[in-house]
Amino acid sequence: MHMSVLRFAIRNCYLAVVFLVLVFIAAYYPSRATASVKAGEARKSASGEIVEVAQAPTIPDSDTRNQAVLKLARGQSLSGLLTSADYSAAVVFDVVDSLGQVLDMKRILAGQEVLVRSSREGWIEEVELKVSFDRTVRTKYDGDDWLIEEDITNTYSIPTLSIATIETSLFEAARSNKVPAPVVMRAIELFSFNVDFQRDIKPGDKLITLYEKIYSHDNKYMIAGDLIYARLETDAKNVEFWQYTRLDGETDYYELDGRSVQRTLLKTPVDSVRISSGFGYRKIPTLNFEGLHRGIDFAVRSGTPVMAAGDGRVLIAGWHNTYGLRVKLSHANHYDTMYAHFSKIAAGVYAGAPVSQGQVIGYVGSTGLSTGPHCHYEVHYYGTPVNPTKLQFPPEHQLDSEDIVVLNSKIAALSNHFGL
């Protein structure tokens, strides 16, 4: 009798324990459930930097949901970002796998914001990325699976003509004429292959640009598009080039004779009309002795963007007692370039990082041994300093006869329409 009662009690206790375990699992580990975000908690990225993985406080976006914004750090993957925010590995896998249907994860760059929406209880319901000005991608959890969605804004472009008179620099002339900064920087980069900003440009010269303005379907201006055409009119010469998509599908900028504008290195990495100190032996004021000035100095306003002279990889990005904040790049064909006295090194520029020609790598300053704001620029060939103003590089591409016919047709049509 007593044994029967004991067995009955043990069985009921066992069932009660099983029931409690099942309740616990249902509450904390639902199918494909997520862990809550610790909003505002600082985490270390893969690069060792402390980054804010979610904004604090978490902002309610409805009566039942919260949202948090995470930002991708340098060298960090999307899965790493989500894991650092305390999401479970299984959920991270599902989210990244879902977004991977429409995104190349290797192309998500540092600084990308990731919006996470969750319930009041902390269950993640949605992850969203605005990957471009006209495209937003999100994945939503419907209780069984993650479902992908895309919002594409319909846009159209309008070619816009600007004619500006240069007083101090190309950049200031174009910006005073309301040309968007990315368009101006692209024009300066391309002119830098053929124009000596010190010798060739004088007050009163003309800068003509034709570029796209992109609008949404409801006629709202969104962003500047491509530079279509640019011409620099000076007393010495006129320099002009056109954007053209070749018959093989590649797009580049070309002169009227079909030669590509792009060369191995830019002549000048900064928009400056004055070289304050040239290459060669001279008295170096900050060191008070005669020596080889290994580069050239461009006198320019503090904060002016400095561009990479060519495609390459960052060798050095940091402090030097003489050069202050500096960046050194390695390029093809045994060329290196060095840029010094920055006020700030641009985001994403660090030792080992790839850079593209024309990419902003820093901003003019007066750090280190410097008597005033300027950009010190050196070019090394096989490790030996050479005079940047004496370098000559051939064009990277020459159009064939069929492409030249198509290019000339485009030039004629746009010239007639805009009076170029």
Secondary structure, 3 states (H helix, E strand, C coil): CHHHHHHHHHHHHHHHHHHHHHHHHHHHCCCCCCCCCCCCCEEECCCCCEEECCCCCCEECCCCEEEEEEECCCCCCHHHHHHHCCCCHHHHHHHHHHHCCCCCHHHCCCCCEEEEEEECCCCEEEEEEEEECCEEEEEEECCCCEEEEEEECCEEEEEEEEEEECCCCHHHHHHHCCCCHHHHHHHHHHHCCCCCCCCCCCCCCEEEEEEEEEEECCCCEEEEEEEEEEEEECCCCEEEEEEEECCCCCEEEECCCCEECCCCCCCCCCCCCCEEECCEEEEECCCCEEEEECCEEEECCCCCEEECCCCEEEEEEEEECCCEEEEEEECHHHEEEEEEEEEEECCCCCCCCEECCCCEEEEEECCCCCCCCEEEEEEEECCEEECHHHCCCCCCCECCHHHHHHHHHHHHHHHHHHCC
